[in-house]
Amino acid sequence: GALNEGDGRWTIIDEENFCIKAPSGLDLTPNDDTDNGDNGGLSQIGLTIYARVNDLGEDSVEKDATEIRQTDVVLEFPTVLTPQTSVAAEIDVTDDVQI
């Protein structure tokens, strides 16, 4: 589901059912290093998201309205990932904890 913020903006309220993932180091042109400098080391993917919006109305006077809305999004992913050598967190676990 989503929440209408007005002025055509919607916020996804069920984030568990929405995600965008890319493989680590996504490079759309892996055999062409000449474009790495041109795009700042980023791969871009353009997509259009379509959603069916159903406004049930607030009372019996307003009629139900279902419309198709769309928006264009450009996703950017780094083509090269630099491994981190630092530790994000240390966890001490006692011997009786089952993992």
C-alpha positions as CSV (number, residue, x, y, z in Angstrom):
1,G,0.0,0.0,0.0
2,A,0.9,3.6,-0.2
3,L,-0.2,7.0,1.3
4,N,-1.2,10.0,-0.8
5,E,0.8,13.0,0.3
6,G,-1.0,15.3,-2.1
7,D,0.4,17.1,-5.2
8,G,0.9,13.7,-6.9
9,R,3.3,12.3,-4.4
10,W,2.9,8.9,-2.9
11,T,4.8,7.2,-0.1
12,I,5.1,3.4,0.1
13,I,3.9,2.4,3.5
14,D,4.5,-1.3,3.2
15,E,8.3,-1.3,2.6
16,E,8.5,-5.1,3.2
17,N,6.8,-5.6,-0.2
18,F,9.0,-3.2,-2.1
19,C,12.7,-3.4,-2.8
20,I,15.2,-2.9,-5.6
21,K,18.3,-5.0,-5.6
22,A,21.3,-5.2,-7.9
23,P,24.2,-7.6,-7.8
24,S,27.4,-6.3,-6.2
25,G,29.5,-4.3,-8.7
26,L,26.8,-4.2,-11.4
27,D,28.5,-3.2,-14.6
28,L,26.3,-3.1,-17.6
29,T,29.3,-3.0,-19.9
30,P,31.8,-5.4,-18.2
31,N,33.9,-5.8,-21.4
32,D,34.2,-2.1,-22.1
33,D,36.4,-0.2,-19.6
34,T,36.4,3.0,-21.8
35,D,33.1,4.1,-20.4
36,N,34.0,3.8,-16.7
37,G,35.4,7.3,-16.6
38,D,32.5,8.8,-18.5
39,N,29.9,7.7,-16.0
40,G,31.9,8.1,-12.8
41,G,32.0,4.4,-12.3
42,L,28.2,4.0,-12.2
43,S,25.8,1.8,-14.1
44,Q,22.4,3.4,-14.7
45,I,19.2,1.6,-15.3
46,G,16.0,3.5,-16.2
47,L,12.6,2.1,-15.5
48,T,9.0,3.2,-15.3
49,I,6.9,2.2,-12.3
50,Y,3.2,1.8,-12.9
51,A,0.7,1.6,-10.0
52,R,-3.0,1.2,-9.9
53,V,-4.3,3.8,-7.4
54,N,-7.7,3.2,-5.9
55,D,-9.3,6.1,-4.0
56,L,-12.2,4.7,-2.0
57,G,-13.5,8.2,-1.1
58,E,-14.1,9.5,2.4
59,D,-17.9,9.3,2.4
60,S,-20.9,8.1,0.4
61,V,-20.9,11.3,-1.7
62,E,-17.5,10.7,-3.2
63,K,-17.3,8.1,-5.9
64,D,-14.6,5.4,-6.1
65,A,-11.9,6.2,-8.6
66,T,-9.2,3.9,-9.9
67,E,-6.4,5.4,-12.0
68,I,-3.1,4.2,-13.4
69,R,-0.2,6.4,-12.3
70,Q,3.4,6.2,-13.5
71,T,6.7,7.6,-12.7
72,D,10.2,7.3,-14.3
73,V,13.1,6.4,-12.1
74,V,16.9,6.2,-12.9
75,L,18.8,3.8,-10.6
76,E,22.5,4.1,-10.2
77,F,24.8,1.3,-9.0
78,P,28.6,1.4,-8.6
79,T,30.5,-0.7,-11.1
80,V,33.3,-1.3,-8.7
81,L,33.0,-2.0,-5.0
82,T,35.9,-1.5,-2.7
83,P,36.0,-4.0,0.0
84,Q,36.1,-2.5,3.5
85,T,38.7,-3.9,5.9
86,S,37.2,-2.2,9.0
87,V,34.9,-4.0,11.4
88,A,31.4,-2.6,11.5
89,A,30.7,-4.1,15.0
90,E,32.0,-6.7,17.3
91,I,29.7,-9.1,19.1
92,D,30.6,-11.1,22.2
93,V,28.5,-14.3,22.4
94,T,28.6,-16.5,25.5
95,D,29.1,-20.3,25.0
96,D,25.5,-21.1,25.8
97,V,24.0,-19.0,22.9
98,Q,22.8,-21.0,19.9
99,I,23.4,-19.4,16.5
